């Protein structure tokens, strides 16, 4: 395992951010840390990246005990926070050389490494322009490059695509896939369920400072009963009756969209539920489908 955390606890005054969080991330994988605002995602990253001291628990990152040797952990990790930490007055190349010097690479090695990363992230043409003229996606790619100046065993990405347009997000996704392909372990926090679904080998859902569920995206969807039945009604007056019927045949909470006249719920006996709905309701449309990761997330954090 590249990351092993057992019983992590962290409080800020009266606010408990982590309440016995357990997490295990396999080496060379991408783990998505998913959860609502305030669930403890960023605090988890801050603790594991040595930016905040845990109140209790134990963690091993890249083979190093976090409590005993935080400096050893720092030598083996990279961190990209929620906001790009680059100097807008400097060029992209100057930023990377500066970060390389701060990481004790030496002048010549810092310059070579900066050129390698500028090419890798498609920033060579803009390398000598001030970062103030970069787009949001270019700044984010430069920030990712800075996190890889000293090739880390573990890379922490805290909501790396927040605020980016779809094209810039896709560029960052390609970069993350490249990290994993080269053997770097990535712990990715995100609020975008599509992002977790596409990038993560495994997902840990955090709520209330604890991991409440984990598995592959497919395993998490299977855990939510496996199928969902969705009914679209003809009349608004039929919504309540449909919700009551699905309550009887479902394996979980019933979701009602009164405006769209749509009612849905997870089911285990797909054919039995379908027969009950078709037999008792005059519906515009009835369908069975797999649950989405959004529905898994809402169910687990409900």
Steps between C-alpha positions, in 0.01 A plus 500: 500500500621851419270653762372335818304705752341358812268691732603851394352768722527875460300778664510876466365620831143372528492385137594137439645475149618137513327252727692174476564494125647179351645495150717265293630588153688250285831605345471621141124555517270801487275531804213747490401657831138600461272683740284808562640832618634470852525121485874499579656452155740794510588437864592142407736629232647762735571240766649243261709769328638620838332842481289426809582281799255224584361493853488119506544202271780366288599544137768362269562685173738363236635257757580769758327535836339844499516548876865401534652652187289776337809636321551158341141506378549846348799374300279237335183690417367774277205725574277710277247701702165647404652826375793534260812590701696670224645850474312691230782752450742225397494292185407134506864400464611736778234361732618143450868587539419691818308205645783269394754712688278498809498120475885500492531375143785735411491757221584278203280211610210737575523646149512157334208376706300817423547447126395136528180588683413794276514267202305226678216736592485674163629833630822534300361772270389706801802419716645852496175692527386643836255267673259795534418442131430128542151351483359317802584163348858605421553622857365173636732300275793713615396436861493126430844524342633669813366210707703257289838678499634235734316190374286405802398154612163642606327804350216675684257694281243706691212581263738566210233588241277733705399798287645368175313479172433154349802513268738598780353229724565242228863615479544453874333157481750394233784613725365302796472186287860555394618518863337168583635335186852593612450345843415805710223443755236773480258599775243726340232695685213621285139611506452399137352150494573462129866572576518229765316255274742555211831526686488296819588133530331511841281756673474574871184690597560725801223636718519642851876451515484126425515275197143372469553286189779403263551290192529527125239718328325181381503347849348813651227503238429131559475565874211739432272209422634448147206637295269799519144518380390836368137596441379807309133577576232656284326703771631689809237330715664163430839592652404420861356160405808415297729597789299281738518205261875533450539524877352147521709340225829691534823416681574855610386860508252621239592813305213723387527776240151651515565755224615237252233254622784250552539249784794260533642251749756218527368146462641151549215303342499688173231293326271491804524878540441553129191277503357680806549845348360408158204324658399774743602831340392680185847632417637689202823304518656230719865405473769299677860622502826484691548761777730794433785598730300812587223280641752291692649817648162641601393170656822463701508861622127539543 
